[in-house]
């Protein structure tokens, strides 16, 4: 499994505006109370679930799983540096919400099946698994030429994963999440340099530098675009 260190490190995804927007979106999909139990697979620094915990005044802290040992993780969650399958196989808790946000593509198909099976078993009746991934048909992520080429290639695999998810014989709902991004170009260039998205992980330093120069010429001081995610919700009945 690939490891991303900076997808939520001083990006629009870690902004207060994005977190509020996303948590409002979550609460429209599932009625949660202070008694709700939440698991976030691939939580990053856990800022989204930490904010939701405060908003709902959760009695039980959300559990966040990540293979990166983020020393600056949100203290409002229970952070566990562990493999998702290993955790779920040994898990005895029941959750009302299991979130897999923009990380499902980092697993191979065999592991995805295991994660979903164990996740479904770990849900309370009426609980949901919410999986979000980039909208491959109408994507607006700012790219340079090589990045766009690799991103387009990765979308083929993403579409295969999505097709497999749709074939599962589980009650499901398909929705979308959209966030309008307004980011300064110099901040986005720093994100590129830090390889904030999995597409950039295998690029050489020279390829990153060339990409930064291309982005610098291509965009104005402020970059405006829509961050579009497609979502599938599995409900345990």
N, C-alpha and C positions, 0 to 999 in steps of 0.2 A: 504494500500500500504506500502511495506517495504521501509525503508530508509537507503541508503548507504552514509556514510560520507566521506569515504577515497578512493573510486575507482580512483579518479584523484588527490590524494594528495601525491605528490612526488613518483609517480609510472612511469613506462615506458609510460603510457598514457598521462602523463603531461610533458614528455620530449619534447624538441624543435624538435628533429628528428622525433618523432612520429607525432607531430602536423603538421609539414611540410608535411610529407608523407600523412597524412589523408586529409589535405586540398587540396593537389594536386589531390588526388583521387576524392574529392568532385567536383572539377572544371572540371574534365573529364566527370562527370555525368550531370552537368548543367552549361551552360554558364551564369556566373554572372558578373555584372558590378557594378560600384560605386552606381548605383541607386537601386540595388537589395535589397529586404527586406527579412530578415531571422528570423525564429523562431526555437529555440532549446528547445525541451521538455525533461527535465531531464538533464539540462546543467551542473550540478556539479558546478565547479568554473568558467566555461565559458572560459577556456583558448583557446580551439580550435576555437570557434567563435570570440574571441577577436583577435586572430592571423589573422584569415581570414578577419576581419574588417580592420585591418591595411594593409593587403596585397592588398585588393581591394579599399582601401580608401573610405569605405562606407559612404555615406551621412547620412543614417539612421543606428544607432547602432543596431546590432542584439538583439533580445529579448530572454532572457534565463529564463526558468521556472524550479524551483526546490523546493521541499518541505523542504529542509534543508536550513537554513539561514547561508550561507557561508559568513563570514565576510571578507574573503580574495578573494572574487569573482573578476574577471577581470573587470576593470573599463571601458573597451572598449565595454562592452555590457550593455544593460538595464536589470538588474537582478530583477526578481520578485519571491518572496517566495509565491508560490500559487499552488493550485491544477490545473492540466492541463485542466480538463473538465470545471471547473469554469471559468478559463481564456478564453477558446475558446468559451464558450457559450455567453460571453459578448463582445467578440472581434469584432471590426468593421474594422480592418485592413485586407489587402490582402498581402499574402506573396508569394515569388518566390521559396523559399525553406523552408520546415519544416523538421527538423532533429529529429529523435527519435533513439538515439544511445545507445544500450545496456541497455535500460530501459523498453522496451515494456513488458517484462516478469514480471515486478513488479506490473502490473495492472491485475485485473480479466478480464475475457472474455467480460463481459457486458460493462465494462468501456473502453476496447480496441475498441469495436464497436463505442461507443460514441466519443472517441478521434479521430478515423479515419474519422467518418462522419463530425465532426466539423472542422477537419483539412482540409479535401477536400473542404469544403465550404469556408475555409479561404484562398484558393490558388487563385492566378491569373491564367488566361488561360496560359497553358504551364508550370505552376509551378509544383513542385514535392514534394512528401513526401518520404523521404529516411529513411527506417527502417533497423537498423543493429542489429544482435544478434550473439552470439557465434555459430560457426560451430559445430553442435552437432555430426556430423558423423566423423569428422577428427580433434578432439580437442587436443591441446598439452599443455593446461594450467598445470603447475607443481602442483601436488597434493600429499597429504598424503592419506592413505587408506580410512579413514572415509570421508574425503573431496571428494575423487573420487566417493565413494558410493553415497553421497548426490547429487553430481553434476550430476551423471548419472540418478538419480531419477528425478531431476529437468528438465533434457533434455526431458523427456517424455512429460511434460507440454509445454516446448518450441516447440517441434515438433507439438503438437496440435495447438498452436497459429500460427505456420508457415503454417500449413495446412489450417486454417481458412483464413489467409491472401491471400493464393493462390486462394481461392475460390471466392474472391471478384471480382465483375464484373467491374473492373477498369483497364485501360491500365497499364500494369506492365512490369518491366524488372528485371531479376534476375542476380546478379553479386556477386563477392566476393572481400574482402579486406584482404590483408595479410601483416603482419609486423614482421620482424625478430627481436626478442628480445634478447639482451645480457645484463643480469642484475646480479649484485653481489648477492651472496647468502644471505649475511647479510641484504641487503636491502629488498630482497624478504621475509625473515623471519619477518622483521618489518611490511611488508604489511599484512602478515598472522595475526600477532598480532593485527593489526588495523582492521582486518576483511574487507579487501578491496573489497571482492566479496560477493554477497548476500547469497551464499551457506554457508558462515561462520557466518552469523549474529546470528543464534540461538545456536551456539556451546557454551558449558560451557568453563570457563577459563582453566579447566583441559584438556578438549579435544583440545583446541588450543595449550596448552603447549606440549601435547603429539604429536600433529601434527608438531609443530616446531622441536621437537627432531627427528622425522621421516624424515622430509625434510633435516635436518642438516646432517643426515647419508646418505641419498639417493643421494644428489647432491654435485658436486664439488663447488669450490669457485665462479665460474661463471656459471650461468644457461642460457643455450641457448635453445630457442624454437621459434616456429612460432605462433603469435597471429592471429588466423584465424576467420574472421567474414563473415557471409553470409548476403547479402543485398537484399532487395526488394524495387524497386522504383515505386511509383504510380505517373502517370502523368495526370494532368487535361487537357482534350481536349475540 
